[in-house]
Amino acid sequence: MKYRILSINPGSTSTKLALYKNLEEEFTWTVRHSAQELEHFTRIYDQYSFRKEVVIHFLEESEIKLKSINAVVANGGLVRPITSGVYRVNQKMLEDLKNEVYGSHASNLGAILAYEIAKEIGPEVPAFIVDPVVVDEMEPIARISGHPELPRVSIFHALNQKAVARRFCREFSKRYEEVSLIIAHLGGGITVGVHHKGRVIDVNNGLDGEGPFTPERSGTLPAGQLARLCFSGKYSYLEIRRMITGRGGLVAYLGTNNAAEVEEKVEKGDEYANLIYKAMAYQISKEIGSASTVLFGKVDAIILTGGGAKSKLLVQWITDRVSFIAPIYVYPGEDEMFALTESAYLALRGEIPIKEY
C-alpha cells in the first residue's frame, strides 16, 4: 500500500511542510515568520489559527486534496519527558500542550495542527508526533544544576539531532550506538547535545535560558542581574519570559531574528553587527568545548546542523575555535521532515510500535 503522509514542523520562526508518497518526496515548503508577525501573540497556542490557515492555504493553492492524505505527522512539543519513538496524538497530549503544562514552545503547535488537520480529513486518519524536544536520556550527574529546586532538564532539537547522527553514521559506516558525537543544532534556538553510544547524555536547555544566545533567545544570563531585573517592578513575568525566549539574542541586540540579514550587515562593514554575530559564534564554541569534557575529550566528530549551519561566517568562526577537539562535519538545514515521515511510514507498516502518551 502507498501512503501519502503530510509532515508539519512549526519552528519558532517558521512553519515547514512536506508531502511524501511512502518515502518519496513530493514537495517541501517553508514559510518564514518575522518577529513583527508573531510579537502580538501572547502565548504560543494563540498562534494556532494563524499557523493552520498558513497550512490549509498552501495545500489549497497547490491543489492538494486533503482526502488524498493517509496520515499527518508533526514534530512533538513540550509534553512530559518521554522515551524516543512514534506517539499517537491523544486528548491528554493535546490538553498538556494547549495548557503549556510543561512549557511554551512553537513545537507545541505541531501535535495540535496534525490532530486538527487529520480530523478534517476523516476519523480513520491518524496523527502522530515523533521524537519530541523533551526526549530525555540525560545522565543523573548532568541533571544537577547547583540548587535542588532548579534541576537541569532535557529540552533540545531531538528529532534533527538524532536524524543527523544516524545520517552521519550511515555515511561513515559507523553504528550510532558505538560513537561519541557533539551535535550543535543552530536555529532559532541553539542546542548542543552530547551523543554517547546512542543516547544524548547531556544537552543545554536551549528554550529556557541555558547555553549560547541565539537569533531570538537570551541563553544563559547573569543570575544575580536577572533576579534584580525580575523584582525591579519594571517588567511583568510575561515580559521577562519574552526577553528570555522571543525577544532575546539577535532580536534584542539588532532588532531581527534573521541571521542572513545580520550576516549581510557584517559583510557591509557594520562593526556592531560583527561584534554581536561573532559573540554568538563565541558562545556556541564555548558550549561545544564544555560538551567535550563530558566525553573526557574523546570525541569522534563535531556536527553543525540547522539553518544556522548555512552561514559560512558562523561556521568558520566556530570551526576556528573548536577544530582542535575533533573533525567537524556540516549538515546545513535540517533532516527533520524526512525523519518525521520515515518514522510515520514505518509505524503505519507496523515495523515500529505506535506508543500511547
C-alpha positions as CSV (number, residue, x, y, z in Angstrom):
1,M,0.0,0.0,0.0
2,K,1.2,3.5,-0.8
3,Y,0.8,6.0,2.0
4,R,0.6,9.8,1.4
5,I,2.0,11.4,4.5
6,L,1.8,15.1,5.4
7,S,4.6,16.3,7.8
8,I,4.4,19.5,9.7
9,N,7.2,21.2,11.7
10,P,6.4,24.5,13.3
11,G,9.5,26.3,14.5
12,S,10.0,29.5,16.4
13,T,10.4,31.5,13.2
14,S,8.9,29.2,10.5
15,T,6.3,26.6,9.5
16,K,7.6,23.8,7.4
17,L,5.6,21.3,5.4
18,A,6.4,18.2,3.4
19,L,4.3,15.7,1.5
20,Y,5.7,12.3,0.8
21,K,4.3,9.2,-1.0
22,N,5.8,6.5,1.1
23,L,9.4,7.8,1.4
24,E,9.4,9.6,-1.9
25,E,9.3,13.4,-1.5
26,E,6.5,15.2,-3.5
27,F,7.3,18.6,-2.1
28,T,8.7,20.6,0.8
29,W,7.9,24.1,1.6
30,T,8.8,26.7,4.3
31,V,7.2,29.9,5.3
32,R,9.2,32.3,7.4
33,H,7.5,34.3,10.2
34,S,9.1,37.6,11.1
35,A,9.4,38.8,14.7
36,Q,6.9,41.5,13.9
37,E,4.3,39.0,12.6
38,L,4.5,37.0,15.9
39,E,5.0,39.6,18.5
40,H,1.3,40.3,19.1
41,F,0.6,36.7,20.1
42,T,0.9,36.5,23.9
43,R,1.0,32.7,24.1
44,I,2.3,30.1,21.6
45,Y,-1.2,28.5,21.5
46,D,-2.6,31.9,20.3
47,Q,-0.7,31.2,17.0
48,Y,-2.7,28.1,16.3
49,S,-5.3,29.6,13.9
50,F,-2.7,31.7,12.2
51,R,-0.5,28.7,11.5
52,K,-3.4,26.4,10.5
53,E,-4.5,29.0,7.9
54,V,-1.0,29.0,6.5
55,V,-1.0,25.2,6.1
56,I,-4.5,25.0,4.6
57,H,-3.9,27.9,2.3
58,F,-0.8,26.3,0.9
59,L,-2.5,22.9,0.3
60,E,-5.3,24.6,-1.5
61,E,-3.0,26.7,-3.6
62,S,-1.0,23.6,-4.5
63,E,-4.3,21.8,-5.4
64,I,-3.6,19.0,-2.9
65,K,-6.8,17.3,-1.8
66,L,-7.0,16.7,2.0
67,K,-8.7,13.3,1.3
68,S,-5.6,12.1,-0.5
69,I,-3.6,12.2,2.7
70,N,-3.4,9.0,4.8
71,A,-1.6,10.3,7.9
72,V,-0.3,13.5,9.4
73,V,2.9,13.7,11.5
74,A,4.4,16.5,13.4
75,N,7.4,17.4,15.4
76,G,6.5,17.0,19.1
77,G,6.4,19.8,21.6
78,L,6.8,20.2,25.3
79,V,5.0,17.2,26.5
80,R,6.1,15.3,29.7
81,P,9.6,13.7,29.4
82,I,9.2,10.5,27.3
83,T,11.4,8.0,25.5
84,S,12.0,8.5,21.8
85,G,9.7,7.0,19.3
86,V,6.3,7.5,17.5
87,Y,3.3,8.6,19.6
88,R,-0.3,8.8,18.6
89,V,-1.8,12.3,19.4
90,N,-4.5,11.9,22.0
91,Q,-6.6,14.1,24.2
92,K,-4.2,14.0,27.1
93,M,-1.4,15.2,24.9
94,L,-3.5,18.0,23.4
95,E,-4.5,19.2,26.9
96,D,-1.0,19.3,28.1
97,L,0.2,21.2,25.0
98,K,-2.7,23.7,24.9
99,N,-2.3,24.5,28.6
100,E,1.5,24.6,28.4
101,V,1.8,22.3,31.4
102,Y,5.4,21.5,30.6
103,G,6.4,24.8,29.0
104,S,5.9,27.0,26.0
105,H,7.4,26.5,22.6
106,A,6.4,26.7,18.9
107,S,6.7,23.0,18.5
108,N,3.7,22.6,20.9
109,L,1.6,23.6,17.9
110,G,2.8,20.5,15.9
111,A,0.6,17.9,17.5
112,I,-2.4,20.3,17.6
113,L,-2.1,21.1,13.9
114,A,-1.6,17.4,13.0
115,Y,-4.6,16.4,15.0
116,E,-7.0,19.1,13.7
117,I,-5.9,18.6,10.1
118,A,-6.2,14.8,10.4
119,K,-9.7,15.2,11.9
120,E,-10.8,17.3,8.9
121,I,-9.6,14.6,6.5
122,G,-11.5,11.8,8.4
123,P,-11.7,9.8,11.6
124,E,-9.6,7.0,10.2
125,V,-6.6,9.2,9.5
126,P,-4.0,9.1,12.4
127,A,-2.0,12.0,13.7
128,F,1.5,11.3,15.2
129,I,4.4,13.0,16.8
130,V,8.0,11.7,16.7
131,D,10.9,12.3,19.0
132,P,9.7,15.5,20.7
133,V,12.0,18.1,22.1
134,V,11.6,16.6,25.6
135,V,13.2,13.2,24.8
136,D,15.2,12.6,28.0
137,E,18.3,10.4,28.1
138,M,20.4,12.6,30.4
139,E,22.8,11.0,32.9
140,P,21.9,11.7,36.6
141,I,25.1,13.8,37.1
142,A,24.0,16.1,34.2
143,R,20.7,17.0,36.0
144,I,22.5,18.7,38.9
145,S,22.4,22.5,38.5
146,G,23.7,23.9,41.7
147,H,20.4,24.2,43.6
148,P,17.9,21.3,44.2
149,E,14.9,23.4,43.3
150,L,16.3,24.1,39.9
151,P,17.3,20.7,38.2
152,R,18.6,20.8,34.7
153,V,16.1,19.3,32.2
154,S,16.4,17.8,28.7
155,I,14.8,20.1,26.1
156,F,16.6,20.1,22.7
157,H,16.2,19.5,19.0
158,A,15.9,15.8,19.5
159,L,14.4,14.9,16.1
160,N,17.0,16.6,14.0
161,Q,20.0,15.8,16.2
162,K,19.0,12.1,16.2
163,A,18.4,12.1,12.4
164,V,21.7,13.8,11.6
165,A,23.6,11.5,14.0
166,R,22.2,8.5,12.1
167,R,22.9,10.0,8.8
168,F,26.5,10.7,9.7
169,C,26.8,7.1,10.9
170,R,25.3,5.7,7.7
171,E,27.7,7.8,5.6
172,F,30.8,6.7,7.5
173,S,29.7,3.1,8.1
174,K,29.6,3.5,11.9
175,R,27.0,2.4,14.4
176,Y,25.2,5.2,16.3
177,E,25.4,3.0,19.5
178,E,29.2,2.9,19.3
179,V,30.2,6.6,18.6
180,S,30.6,9.7,20.6
181,L,29.5,12.9,18.9
182,I,28.8,16.5,19.7
183,I,26.0,17.9,17.7
184,A,25.2,21.6,17.6
185,H,21.8,22.5,16.2
186,L,21.9,26.1,15.1
187,G,18.4,27.6,14.6
188,G,16.0,30.0,16.2
189,G,17.1,28.0,19.3
190,I,20.6,26.5,19.7
191,T,21.2,23.2,21.4
192,V,24.5,21.3,21.8
193,G,24.0,17.6,22.5
194,V,26.5,15.1,23.7
195,H,25.7,11.8,21.9
196,H,27.3,8.8,23.5
197,K,26.6,5.2,22.5
198,G,23.1,6.0,21.1
199,R,22.0,8.3,23.9
200,V,22.1,12.1,24.5
201,I,23.6,12.1,27.9
202,D,23.9,15.9,28.3
203,V,22.4,18.9,26.4
204,N,21.7,22.5,27.2
205,N,18.1,23.6,27.6
206,G,18.0,25.9,24.6
207,L,14.5,27.0,25.3
208,D,14.5,28.1,28.9
209,G,17.6,30.2,29.2
210,E,20.7,28.0,29.1
211,G,23.6,27.9,26.7
212,P,24.6,30.3,24.0
213,F,22.3,33.2,22.9
214,T,20.5,32.6,19.6
215,P,18.7,34.7,17.0
216,E,15.8,35.2,19.4
217,R,16.8,33.7,22.8
218,S,19.0,35.1,25.5
219,G,20.7,31.9,26.5
220,T,22.4,31.9,29.9
221,L,22.1,35.3,31.7
222,P,23.9,36.6,34.8
223,A,21.7,35.1,37.5
224,G,22.1,37.9,40.0
225,Q,21.3,40.7,37.5
226,L,18.3,38.7,36.2
227,A,16.9,38.3,39.7
228,R,17.2,42.1,40.3
229,L,15.5,42.8,37.0
230,C,12.7,40.4,37.9
231,F,12.0,42.3,41.1
232,S,12.6,45.8,39.8
233,G,9.0,46.4,39.1
234,K,9.7,47.4,35.5
235,Y,8.6,44.2,33.9
236,S,5.8,41.6,34.3
237,Y,6.6,37.9,34.4
238,L,5.4,37.5,30.8
239,E,7.7,40.4,29.7
240,I,10.7,38.7,31.4
241,R,9.8,35.4,29.7
242,R,9.7,37.1,26.3
243,M,13.2,38.6,27.0
244,I,14.5,35.1,27.5
245,T,12.6,33.5,24.6
246,G,11.4,35.5,21.7
247,R,13.0,38.9,22.2
248,G,16.5,38.0,23.3
249,G,19.6,37.3,21.3
250,L,19.9,38.9,17.9
251,V,16.4,40.4,18.2
252,A,17.4,42.3,21.4
253,Y,20.7,43.5,20.1
254,L,20.0,44.1,16.4
255,G,16.2,44.0,16.0
256,T,16.0,40.9,13.8
257,N,15.9,37.2,14.2
258,N,17.1,36.7,10.6
259,A,20.8,35.7,10.7
260,A,21.1,36.2,6.9
261,E,20.3,39.9,7.5
262,V,22.9,40.1,10.2
263,E,25.5,38.5,8.0
264,E,24.7,40.9,5.2
265,K,25.3,43.8,7.7
266,V,28.6,42.3,8.7
267,E,29.7,41.9,5.1
268,K,28.9,45.6,4.6
269,G,31.1,46.6,7.4
270,D,28.7,47.1,10.3
271,E,31.1,46.8,13.3
272,Y,28.4,46.4,15.9
273,A,26.6,43.6,14.0
274,N,30.0,42.0,13.5
275,L,30.6,42.1,17.3
276,I,27.2,40.6,18.2
277,Y,27.3,37.9,15.5
278,K,30.8,36.9,16.4
279,A,29.8,36.8,20.1
280,M,27.1,34.3,19.2
281,A,29.7,32.1,17.5
282,Y,32.0,32.6,20.5
283,Q,29.3,31.3,22.9
284,I,28.4,28.4,20.7
285,S,32.1,27.4,20.6
286,K,32.3,27.6,24.4
287,E,29.3,25.3,24.7
288,I,30.9,22.8,22.3
289,G,34.2,23.0,24.3
290,S,32.2,22.4,27.5
291,A,30.4,19.4,26.0
292,S,33.8,17.8,25.1
293,T,34.7,17.5,28.8
294,V,31.6,15.3,29.3
295,L,33.3,12.8,26.9
296,F,36.7,13.2,28.5
297,G,37.8,14.8,25.2
298,K,37.2,11.5,23.3
299,V,35.0,12.9,20.6
300,D,34.7,11.1,17.2
301,A,33.1,14.1,15.4
302,I,31.6,17.6,15.9
303,I,28.5,18.1,13.7
304,L,27.0,21.5,12.9
305,T,23.4,21.4,11.6
306,G,20.2,23.5,11.4
307,G,19.6,26.6,9.4
308,G,22.5,28.5,11.0
309,A,24.9,26.0,9.5
310,K,24.2,27.6,6.2
311,S,26.1,30.7,7.4
312,K,29.7,30.5,6.2
313,L,30.8,33.2,8.6
314,L,29.2,31.4,11.6
315,V,30.6,28.0,10.7
316,Q,34.1,29.4,10.0
317,W,34.2,31.3,13.4
318,I,33.1,28.1,15.2
319,T,35.5,25.9,13.3
320,D,38.4,28.2,14.1
321,R,37.8,27.7,17.8
322,V,36.8,24.1,18.2
323,S,38.5,22.1,15.3
324,F,41.3,21.1,17.7
325,I,38.8,18.9,19.6
326,A,37.6,16.6,16.7
327,P,36.9,16.7,12.9
328,I,34.0,19.0,12.0
329,Y,31.2,18.0,9.7
330,V,28.5,20.4,8.4
331,Y,24.9,19.3,7.5
332,P,23.2,22.6,6.7
333,G,19.5,22.8,7.2
334,E,17.6,20.0,8.8
335,D,16.7,16.4,8.1
336,E,13.6,16.6,10.2
337,M,10.9,16.3,7.6
338,F,12.3,13.0,6.2
339,A,12.9,11.8,9.8
340,L,9.2,12.5,10.7
341,T,7.9,10.9,7.5
342,E,10.2,7.8,7.8
343,S,9.1,7.1,11.4
344,A,5.4,7.6,10.5
345,Y,5.7,5.3,7.4
346,L,7.4,2.5,9.4
347,A,4.7,2.9,12.1
348,L,1.9,2.7,9.5
349,R,3.5,-0.5,8.1
350,G,3.7,-2.0,11.6
351,E,7.6,-2.1,11.6
352,I,8.0,0.0,14.7
353,P,5.5,0.4,17.6
354,I,3.0,3.3,17.9
355,K,3.2,4.4,21.5
356,E,0.4,5.9,23.6
357,Y,1.0,9.1,25.6
